[in-house]
Amino acid sequence: MLYKRNEYFRYTFGNPLEGEFRIVIDDDQGEESSPGDCQLIDISPGGAKIFAKFNIPVEHRSVRLHVKFTLFEEVIEVLGVIVWRKPYTGGYMYGFDFDEDATLEQIIVKELKLRRRSEKN
């Protein structure tokens, strides 16, 4: 297992954050599955732990996902790969590694700061 030592924090939600995912069928064509519901358990600028009732087949290849969620105000859409899956009550937990994107990382950090400030008030 590789560890991202340059990743400086992971934010765990008190209540899981609702989101939507689509399995990317063909990256070149932009072809995706129909949407499914998911919940974000925690997030960092480079990835997230998500829960879904759907059993995404990850045994034989890297499965790409398109995940959409809102941390505070801005709708965030991110592409990436599932790096692990574990059975969990009523579904599965997935480790989701975002594609590298410095702009997206900055947006996630900014939105998390705004979310945290609003939770304190």
Order of alpha helices (4+ residues) and beta strands (2+ residues): beta-beta-beta-beta-beta-beta-beta-alpha
